[in-house]
Amino acid sequence: MTMTPPDPAAEVAPTGFISAQQPAVGRPAASPPATKRLLPSLLAASLTLFATYGGLIAILLPVQVALLDPAHKVGNLAIVTTTSFVFTLFAQPLAGAFSDRTRSRFGRRAPWMVVGAIVGGIFLFGLGSLSDLLWITVFWVVIQVALNFLQAPLTTITADRFPRSKRGGASAMIGLGTQLGMTIGVMLAGAFAQQVGVGYSIFGGAVIVVTVLFVLINRDWSSKDSTVEPFRWGAFFSGFWINPRKHPDFFWAFTARFLLILGYFVVSTYQLYILTDYIKLSLQAATGAVITLTLVAFVPTLIAIVVSGWWSDRAGRRKVFIYTATVVMAIGLAMPLLMPNLTGMIAMSVINGIGFGLYMSVDAALMTEVLPNEGGAAGKDLGILNVATNIPQALSAPIAAIIIGSLGGYPVLFVFAIVFAILGAVATAPIKSVK
């Protein structure tokens, strides 16, 4: 007898049920099954968001800060990024927790995505005209908080609408959008390195337009009449304590991501300054070199994302790809130590691209499979896991500044990155619920 394949609309998602029908009044919120439009929409939204992150962090913000005070650029950049870290620490978990409980005719995630995009876009329009470090920091904080309120619900859509067996492909699509976005963002920002205000405005407008189109094209079920668990601040903050005995896999997934991302970003955050101070290029030449490094990494990363995302779903395994990614990244980060010139940086970018592509393709899928309480608070919990990305990105600037200024300079920075990338793989090993 031929077995009828299960209806994906009947499968349980971490954030509720994937339902082919609008939930009845008084029932828990649910999401419709993924349509053919959703994967390319996730690609476009991720591309736009990470193009903005990439262009701002790699080119526009460092250039703007360097032009203010070239002698103190490393410390000043650390001030801006560390301040934003303090204010954005809880942004994604808050956005996730609020969206889990949002009642609206547009669903749970869309309102927060649109608000985040509009606020972030508006402040980007004004950032380029500022010439005072204090106001640059204020605007940067608002932009980072707003984009985090966009990113958190966007991330949760994978868990909302895709059954577990399909999340590797969805994760790979987001990873593809991330890599495409970083590449396009750096190229676009490089073209406007002499006109940072125009560059900021282009990214701000793109974020607003693409986000609004995303929520219009991929409508969620209304949550206006759904039952919603009340929000309690005490429970929210207590939820940041990841009990390693009660939820060991969630704890180790958080730790592994934190360590690996810190190792990656202590180098990538200061890439422009590595090129000017370690490789000894002029600021203009270094800006062009950042574009070159991004381009040479693009194809290897793209191939790694596509192949490993599909392969991990087919094999039903995630951890082996993270182990492989770590080894590859460690080799790549060693290249500038062996060849302290532009050739070494190019070799690092190519090899690192493969490693980070392997990692991105399976990381998001793995995270949805370790959520506490079968994903009953997935928006908040995935937001907490995203903190494991935000904190190391923010800490990377002050840590790098201390290493560069007092602990041996750029060679020690690369050694630090290698050690922490490897520690990320070590922390993945104890996860038991994912192969």
Secondary structure, DSSP 8 states (H G I E B T S, - for coil): -------GGGSEETTEEE-SS---TTSB-EE----TTHHHHHHHHHHHHHHHHHHIIIIIHHHHHHHH-GGGHHHHHHHHHHHHHHHHTTHHHHHHHHHHT---TT-SSHHHHHHHHHHHHHHHHHHTT---HHHHHHHHHHHHHHHHHHHHHHHHHHHHHS-GGGHHHHHHHHHHHHHHHHHHHHHHHHHTTT-HHHHHHHHHHHHHHHHHHHHHHS-----TTSB-----HHHHHHTTS--TTTSHHHHHHHHHHHHHHHHHHHHHTTHHHHHHHTS---HHHHHHHHHHHHHHHHHHHHHHHHHHHHHHHHHT--HHHHHHHHHHHHHHHHHHHHS-SHHHHHHHHHHHHHHHHHHHHHHHHHHHTS-GGGGTTHHHHHHHHHHHHHHHHHHHHHHHHHHHHHSS-HHHHHHHHHHHHHHHHHHHTT--S--
